[in-house]
């Protein structure tokens, strides 16, 4: 079964819109786990426009090893200090600049090989699984293997927005598997496009879904939405 990691950034965005602590991020994280999520994903950004530094600590306590904890982010010195202190299950490295709205492309793992390899080694030495966010491009997948990453996370925004067909993702996932890499996927996946994607991706280990899942839960409710995603992923 493909694992579902729920990205809770949008819950924090809603809370921050009014200040205070409504909705309560810690309480909803606990509920998401109880509703069947296999993991929790956060992407703390330098401007703290959704996840704040204090949230990272409280979320770690709520998870308490019940499910996997995935922290995404650009590997700045501040980010690395944080994840090495928190020690999540997985760190997903993304190439985002500080001011971008959301992740819109993967790493050039060839151009940034020397930068990434030392970071990957440092994280793995602390027992943290490392995933590299990449476009579905075999050269970038090979680059991820060459820097000793454990996994890739395929950027699925191109699939969701019909800019690339599923074949590119299937070929890259097969190639990654042959190189010894496990495969995650994320970005713009939702209840409408996930079934076809998952049914064709036999080597897929995990999807990270946040914006669509939280948006869909406004109509369906959080528990029912997670239930529907889990049904697809089985």
C-alpha positions, 0 to 999 in steps of 0.5 A, spaced: 500 500 500 502 506 498 503 511 504 499 517 505 503 523 508 498 529 510 501 536 509 498 540 514 501 547 512 494 549 509 491 548 516 497 553 519 495 558 514 488 558 516 490 559 523 495 565 521 490 569 517 487 571 524 492 570 529 491 566 535 490 558 535 484 557 531 484 552 528 488 548 533 494 545 529 496 540 534 489 538 535 488 537 528 494 533 527 492 528 532 486 527 529 489 526 522 493 521 525 487 518 528 483 518 522 488 514 518 494 518 515 501 514 515 505 520 516 505 528 517 509 533 512 510 540 514 514 545 510 517 550 514 519 557 510 523 562 513 518 567 513 513 562 517 507 564 513 504 557 515 508 553 519 512 556 525 518 554 529 514 553 535 510 548 531 515 544 529 516 542 536 509 541 538 508 537 532 514 532 533 511 531 540 504 530 537 506 525 532 511 521 538 513 516 533 506 514 531 507 515 524 512 518 520 514 525 520 517 528 514 520 535 513 520 539 507 525 545 505 531 548 502 537 546 506 539 553 509 543 552 515 537 554 519 533 549 516 539 544 517 540 546 524 532 545 526 532 538 522 538 535 526 535 537 532 528 534 531 530 528 527 524 527 523 523 520 520 525 523 513 527 530 510 525 532 503 530 537 500 527 542 495 530 547 491 525 553 493 528 560 494 525 563 500 520 568 497 517 562 492 509 561 493 510 553 492 515 548 490 514 548 482 520 545 480 525 539 482 533 540 483 538 540 478 542 534 481 547 534 477 549 542 477 548 542 485 551 535 486 557 537 491 552 542 495 547 536 496 552 530 497 555 533 503 548 535 506 545 528 504 551 525 508 550 529 514 542 527 515 543 520 513 549 520 519 544 522 524 539 516 522 534 521 517 532 518 511 533 523 505 529 524 499 530 529 493 525 533 490 526 532 482 522 533 476 521 526 472 527 526 468 532 520 468 538 524 469 536 528 475 534 521 478 541 518 476 544 525 480 539 523 486 542 516 486 549 519 485 549 523 491 546 517 495 539 519 497 535 514 499 529 516 495 526 521 490 520 525 490 517 526 483 514 533 482 507 531 480 505 538 478 506 537 471 502 531 471 496 534 475 496 540 470 497 535 464 504 538 462 507 531 462 503 524 461 504 519 466 509 515 462 514 520 464 513 518 471 512 511 470 519 510 466 523 514 472 520 510 477 522 504 474 529 507 473 529 509 480 527 502 483 533 499 478 538 504 481 536 502 488 532 509 490 525 509 493 519 513 490 515 518 493 510 523 489 507 530 491 504 536 488 497 538 486 495 531 487 487 530 489 481 525 489 480 526 481 487 525 479 490 520 484 487 514 482 490 513 475 497 516 477 497 510 483 494 505 479 500 506 474 506 507 479 507 500 481 514 502 485 511 508 489 512 508 496 508 515 499 504 521 496 504 527 500 498 531 499 496 537 503 493 543 499 487 539 495 486 534 501 485 540 506 480 544 501 476 537 499 475 536 507 471 543 507 466 539 503 467 532 505 470 533 512 477 531 514 475 524 516 471 522 510 477 525 505 482 521 509 478 515 508 477 516 501 485 517 499 486 511 503 481 507 499 485 509 493 492 508 495 490 501 497 
